[in-house]
């Protein structure tokens, strides 16, 4: 699929950042055994990836704004457009040598996400979508799963770590959903969770306490693949609240009832 000039810039940039991160990921294994550990190295890799992405995008579109995980927000001359970037989604996986992490780049126009790219360098899977243009993975069209029954469906989520306050809620979610489905996965990279829903690999996903850069690209990819994605609390804004739920159309309502406990 030939995308717009903006989408091509996003994909090229994600690939370039991915190549650098892949090299760094190779180093992480050597660092696992050192007494210092790979923590500092990984946060440097994360910052370097964001700096590269920012430089590429700002060079291509100097007037756009920029919101990244590592740096501060940059207001562009064009107040209607900004990049929203997570240079390394799945940092904890990366740190532990787990090959499940991604680069996520989204373009927002007048408050709406109009294009998104999620690139998994380890598997060389590029998920991308533009509003109205469908969702794609490499050369293949993406479509959410066609499952109709909860008991045949698998769902993904993130679980709070290190004393986060939403642990009790998350445990209650699991207690409600696990008896009625085929399984719950927790792979540790929200951007890829969303991409996998779009690809029909998961039937649905929900999570609280995410950041705009974790989910921005995934929102448009899921929608363009035919999925339904909503804030966990219906009147909220997805990017602001960071709490969302998504699934294919046939099971969305049932799934949302269970998670929202309504």
C-alpha positions in Angstrom: 0.0 0.0 0.0 1.4 3.4 -0.9 0.8 5.8 2.0 1.0 9.5 2.1 4.3 11.4 2.3 3.8 11.7 6.1 3.3 8.0 6.5 6.4 7.2 4.5 8.4 9.6 6.7 7.1 7.9 9.8 7.9 4.4 8.5 11.4 5.3 7.4 12.1 6.9 10.7 10.8 4.0 12.7 13.0 1.6 10.7 16.1 3.8 11.3 15.4 4.0 15.0 14.7 0.2 15.1 18.1 -0.6 13.5 19.9 1.3 16.2 17.8 -0.3 19.0 18.4 -3.8 17.5 22.1 -3.2 17.8 21.7 -2.0 21.4 19.5 -5.0 22.1 22.4 -7.3 21.1 24.6 -5.6 23.7 22.0 -6.1 26.5 22.8 -9.8 26.7 26.5 -9.0 27.4 25.4 -6.6 30.1 23.1 -9.0 31.9 26.0 -10.7 33.5 27.9 -7.5 34.6 27.6 -6.3 38.1 26.5 -2.8 36.9 23.6 -4.3 35.0 22.1 -3.0 31.8 19.8 -0.3 33.3 21.8 2.8 32.5 22.7 1.5 29.1 19.1 0.9 28.2 17.9 4.3 29.3 20.7 5.8 27.2 19.5 3.6 24.2 16.0 4.9 24.8 17.0 8.5 24.8 19.3 8.1 21.7 16.4 6.5 19.8 14.1 9.4 20.7 16.7 12.0 19.7 17.1 10.3 16.3 13.3 10.1 15.8 12.9 13.7 16.8 15.7 14.9 14.5 14.3 12.9 11.5 10.7 14.0 12.0 11.5 17.7 12.7 13.8 17.8 9.7 11.0 16.4 7.5 8.3 18.6 9.0 9.9 21.5 10.8 6.5 23.2 11.7 4.9 20.2 13.5 4.9 19.9 17.3 6.5 16.9 19.1 5.5 14.9 22.2 8.0 12.2 23.2 8.4 10.0 26.2 11.9 11.1 27.1 11.9 14.8 26.3 9.7 17.7 26.9 6.9 18.7 24.6 7.7 21.0 21.7 5.0 23.3 20.3 5.2 23.6 16.6 4.6 26.7 14.4 1.6 24.6 13.1 -0.5 24.3 16.3 -2.8 21.7 14.6 -0.3 19.0 14.0 2.1 17.1 16.3 4.1 13.9 16.4 3.5 11.6 19.4 6.4 9.2 19.9 7.4 6.3 22.1 10.9 5.4 21.0 11.0 2.2 22.9 7.7 0.7 24.1 8.5 -2.4 26.2 11.6 -1.0 28.0 11.4 -3.6 30.7 11.4 -6.4 28.1 14.3 -4.9 26.3 16.2 -4.5 29.6 15.7 -8.3 30.3 16.7 -9.4 26.9 13.0 -10.3 26.0 12.5 -9.8 22.2 9.1 -8.0 22.4 9.4 -4.3 22.1 8.6 -1.6 19.5 9.0 1.9 18.2 5.7 3.8 18.1 5.1 7.0 16.1 1.7 8.8 15.7 0.6 11.9 13.9 -2.1 14.0 15.5 -4.1 16.6 13.5 -6.6 18.9 15.3 -6.8 16.5 18.3 -7.4 13.4 16.1 -4.8 10.7 15.5 -4.6 10.5 11.6 -1.7 8.1 11.1 0.2 5.6 13.2 3.2 3.3 12.9 4.3 0.6 15.3 7.5 -1.2 14.3 8.8 -4.4 15.9 12.5 -4.6 14.8 13.2 -8.1 16.2 10.4 -9.7 14.0 10.6 -7.0 11.3 6.9 -6.4 11.6 5.7 -2.9 10.6 2.1 -2.2 11.6 0.7 1.0 10.1 -2.5 2.9 9.3 -3.8 6.2 8.0 -7.3 7.4 8.7 -9.5 6.1 5.9 -6.7 4.0 4.3 -7.1 0.7 6.2 -4.5 -1.0 8.5 -1.5 -2.9 7.3 1.4 -5.1 8.5 4.2 -5.0 6.0 2.4 -5.8 2.7 -0.7 -7.5 4.3 -4.0 -5.9 5.1 -4.9 -6.2 8.7 -8.3 -7.2 10.1 -9.4 -7.7 13.7 -10.5 -11.3 14.5 -13.9 -12.6 13.7 -14.5 -14.5 16.9 -18.0 -14.1 18.4 -17.7 -16.1 21.6 -15.8 -14.9 24.7 -14.9 -18.5 25.7 -12.9 -18.8 22.4 -11.2 -15.4 22.8 -7.9 -14.3 24.2 -7.4 -10.9 25.7 -4.3 -8.9 26.5 -3.7 -6.4 29.3 -0.9 -4.8 31.3 -0.5 -5.5 35.0 0.6 -2.8 37.5 4.1 -3.1 38.9 6.0 -1.7 41.8 3.2 -0.5 44.0 1.0 1.3 41.4 -2.4 2.2 42.8 -4.5 0.5 40.2 -3.4 -3.1 41.3 -6.7 -3.9 43.1 -8.8 -2.8 40.1 -6.6 -4.9 37.8 -6.9 -8.0 40.0 -10.7 -7.6 40.0 -10.7 -7.3 36.2 -8.8 -10.6 36.0 -11.2 -12.3 38.4 -14.1 -11.3 36.2 -12.6 -12.0 32.8 -10.6 -15.1 33.3 -13.5 -17.5 33.9 -15.2 -16.4 30.7 -12.4 -16.4 28.1 -9.8 -18.7 26.6 -6.9 -16.8 28.2 -5.3 -13.5 29.2 -1.8 -12.5 28.0 0.5 -9.9 29.5 3.4 -9.3 27.1 4.6 -6.0 28.4 4.3 -3.6 25.4 1.0 -1.8 25.0 1.7 -0.6 21.5 2.2 -4.2 20.3 -0.9 -5.3 22.3 -2.9 -2.8 20.2 -1.2 -3.9 16.9 -2.0 -7.5 17.8 -5.7 -6.7 18.3 -5.6 -5.1 14.8 -4.0 -8.2 13.4 -6.5 -10.5 15.0 -3.9 -12.2 17.2 -5.7 -11.0 20.3 -9.5 -10.6 20.4 -9.3 -7.6 22.7 -7.2 -5.5 25.1 -7.7 -3.3 28.0 -5.4 -1.3 30.3 -5.3 1.6 32.8 -2.6 4.2 33.5 -1.0 4.3 30.0 0.6 7.4 28.5 -0.5 9.1 25.3 2.7 7.9 23.5 2.0 4.3 24.5 -1.3 4.2 22.7 -1.6 7.0 20.1 -0.4 5.0 17.1 -2.3 1.9 18.1 -5.6 3.8 18.3 -5.7 4.5 14.6 -4.4 1.1 13.6 -7.1 -0.7 15.6 -9.9 1.5 14.2 -8.6 1.1 10.6 -8.5 -2.7 11.1 -12.2 -2.7 12.0 -11.9 -2.8 15.8 -13.8 -0.7 18.4 -11.6 1.2 20.8 -13.1 3.3 23.6 -11.9 5.0 26.8 -12.5 2.7 29.8 -14.8 5.3 31.3 -17.0 6.2 28.3 -17.0 10.0 28.8 -13.1 10.3 29.1 -10.6 11.1 26.4 -8.5 8.1 25.5 -5.1 9.9 25.3 -5.7 12.0 28.4 -7.1 9.3 30.6 -4.7 6.6 29.4 -7.3 3.9 30.2 -8.9 2.1 27.2 -10.6 -1.0 26.0 -10.8 -2.4 22.5 -12.0 -5.5 20.7 -13.6 -6.7 17.5 -17.2 -5.7 17.0 -19.0 -9.0 17.8 -17.5 -9.3 21.3 -16.9 -5.7 22.2 -20.1 -5.2 24.2 -19.9 -8.4 26.2 -16.2 -7.8 26.9 -16.7 -4.2 27.9 -19.5 -5.1 30.3 -17.2 -7.6 32.1 -14.3 -5.1 32.3 -16.4 -2.1 33.2 -18.4 -4.2 35.6 -21.7 -2.8 34.4 
